[in-house]
Amino acid sequence: MSQHWIADRTQLFDSSGIRKVFDLAAKMTDPINLSIGQPDFDVPEPIKSAAKRSIDAGKNGYAPTQGMAPLREKLQGQVDAQYGHADRKLLVTSGTSGALTLLMYAAVNPGDEVILFDPYFVSYEPLVKLVGGRCVIVDTHPNFQIDVNKVREAITPRTKLILFNSPANPTGAVATEQVTRDLAALAAEKNVLLVSDEIYSRFAFDAEFVSPAKYNPATLVIDGFSKTYGMTGWRVGYVHGPSALVDGMTKLQQYTFVCAPQPFQWAGVEALDFEMQPYIDAYRKKRDYVVEQLSRDYELATPGGAFYAYPKAPRGSGSSFVEEAIANQLLVIPGRIFSQHDTHFRLSYAASDATIERGMEVLKKLAKRSS
Ligand code: PMP
């Protein structure tokens, strides 16, 4: 094969960092795996049954691009009841990742600037680069709260959108209501598109989740079923926001993803009636335990949501600390995968209590080791 068959854009980013950790995990015999970004609970039975019923009933064909009517209408009804915005249209997508991809193609022209908050979810930077956009990074270290003045300074005439994620991956940070409100107001003032990735919104442990869409009706909200219901492999997400933008995304979905998988959209209808609070409460307890275990030995901003903690590595480099952890059977992810800084590491407590306990023992032991 000839090298020139491969388009230049595939060289704009690499995925070796996170893959290296997963490759290592596959080779280890009994790893303590705190690296995984998905719930450790299985999809609840009634939701599984709905998927199976749909498959058995032959609901296996294409869905309309905009989503199966029962799911789309139910979600649209919830969104309308919550926001009451005159122009807020909903599209069912192939996971949150599908929505993010469509958004980039629909909103970002080559040379446009996209504001990201460091640390950021791994996909954001590659997706911006894929469409020829430029990432403008606003740092949130050390407490991972957004300084809205820094955002103001980062805005230029080329700024197209601000990509906001709370509760956040990888830090678990939840923006305060004040920050959320100020960011929403700033985006409106500067006529910049504010995008809110709310995939972890049900995992907000200390206060009720507040979306910037509450304060800025032009906010585009990206959400999905993956994390809330443990159905990451089923690929159902959705987006809602200004209809012209959502129509643009719908047109692109028609020629790319086509639709989200039909049987799992029917499962989504069922999921919306399922009470997940006990699952969320269990994750809050895991969060409390991890914070309690680590706060003496690690610099750790208490994560208010998602299922991650993002401690500072005790001896400088996050990467070399992760190597030490892996040498002790513990899999965590080096912060430099999500950041310009190589100072922290991400652990996911979406794991059994026994696994988390083992992980905490290793981390406490490693913190006490002098360099
Ligand atoms: N956004 C964030 C912040 C995430 O952490 C993830 C999953 N790790 C996604 C989007 C993608 O989720 P999905 O495509 O499964 O809906």
Boltz pocket constraint, residues with backbone or C-beta under 6 A from the ligand:
constraints:
  - pocket:
      binder: B
      contacts: [[A, 37], [A, 94], [A, 95], [A, 96], [A, 97], [A, 98], [A, 121], [A, 165], [A, 167], [A, 168], [A, 169], [A, 197], [A, 199], [A, 223], [A, 224], [A, 225], [A, 226], [A, 227], [A, 232], [A, 236], [A, 237]]
      max_distance: 6.0
